[in-house]
Amino acid sequence: VTEMVYKTATSVDGYIADASHSLAWLFEVDRSEGAPDHEAFMQSVGAVVEGSTTYEWVLRETDLLTNPARWHDFYGQRPTFVFTSRQLPVQVGADVRFVCGSVLEALPALRAAAKGRDVWVVGGGDLAGQFADAGALDKVILTIAPATLAGGAPLFPRRLGADRLALLKAERIGQFVELTYALSRAT
Ligand SMILES: NC(=O)c1ccc[n+]([C@@H]2O[C@H](COP(=O)([O-])OP(=O)(O)OC[C@H]3O[C@@H](n4cnc5c(N)ncnc54)[C@H](OP(=O)(O)O)[C@@H]3O)[C@@H](O)[C@H]2O)c1
């Protein structure tokens, strides 16, 4: 069964990027005692979905338009759905599909593309919130980095309580903590 999984790294105070959309605070964490196994997670992922700010960050970070091979380091052959109201560049050979508007309407295409594996909702926080609003978010996996940012891109700008969120797993991985929550539908 395909699950929709919002998996992201976050600061202790709940931001996924700082005010200038930088992830330097994340990359500077000491990984000598261990770091989350991203490859293992990607094994369960059949399709990827993200907002346009995140997509543009990946384009910049990988210098993708001049280094097409780097796309595959990030996403492999997986279809990547980008929510945007704009026309954005795509590297030839990358399976990028632009979608606009309601998450609910995009769900059948996402599920079909995942081919029985999970859909990774990369972010940002509001897009993950739109999936939750649509009753389509099944899991939230947070990798908490030892940093506070005092502002930036919010982790999840929605209000959900213990009636909706249940802790499935908590694990220390070196300087990180990984928390896995199941999200139940609103009743
Ligand atoms: N820490 C981590 O692991 C992690 C993970 C993910 C992201 N990030 C970072 O966090 C930041 C997130 O940025 P963000 O909060 O701006 O979120 P985002 O989801 O990446 O981008 C938001 C944009 O997506 C488009 N969009 C969202 N929903 C849409 C819809 N239903 N229909 C059409 N377009 C839609 C809109 O832009 P347009 O319509 O103008 O295109 C919107 O402004 C980025 O800097 C990213 O690099 C960090």
The ligand as an ORCA input file, in Angstrom:
! r2SCAN-3c Opt
* xyz 0 1
  N      15.346     20.556      6.008
  C      14.960     19.831      4.970
  O      15.196     18.610      4.919
  C      14.158     20.486      3.888
  C      13.208     19.738      3.185
  C      12.446     20.366      2.227
  C      12.652     21.698      1.966
  N      13.583     22.403      2.634
  C      13.776     23.847      2.382
  O      12.685     24.504      3.018
  C      12.250     25.600      2.244
  C      10.786     25.385      1.923
  O      10.304     26.456      1.212
  P       8.761     26.868      1.230
  O       8.280     26.942      2.628
  O       8.659     28.071      0.358
  O       7.997     25.652      0.573
  P       7.898     24.876     -0.848
  O       6.767     23.943     -0.662
  O       9.200     24.304     -1.246
  O       7.513     25.967     -1.927
  C       6.337     26.735     -1.801
  C       5.852     27.156     -3.173
  O       5.344     26.025     -3.900
  C       4.265     26.446     -4.733
  N       3.055     25.740     -4.287
  C       2.784     25.239     -3.045
  N       1.577     24.657     -3.027
  C       1.053     24.783     -4.278
  C      -0.162     24.369     -4.897
  N      -1.108     23.709     -4.209
  N      -0.334     24.668     -6.211
  C       0.607     25.334     -6.911
  N       1.778     25.748     -6.380
  C       2.000     25.478     -5.084
  C       4.129     27.953     -4.536
  O       5.026     28.631     -5.430
  P       4.798     29.097     -6.978
  O       3.370     28.820     -7.336
  O       5.148     30.533     -6.995
  O       5.768     28.279     -7.754
  C       4.696     28.138     -3.138
  O       5.168     29.450     -2.881
  C      13.168     25.642      1.027
  O      14.240     26.519      1.274
  C      13.703     24.225      0.930
  O      14.953     24.147      0.297
  C      14.311     21.817      3.609
*
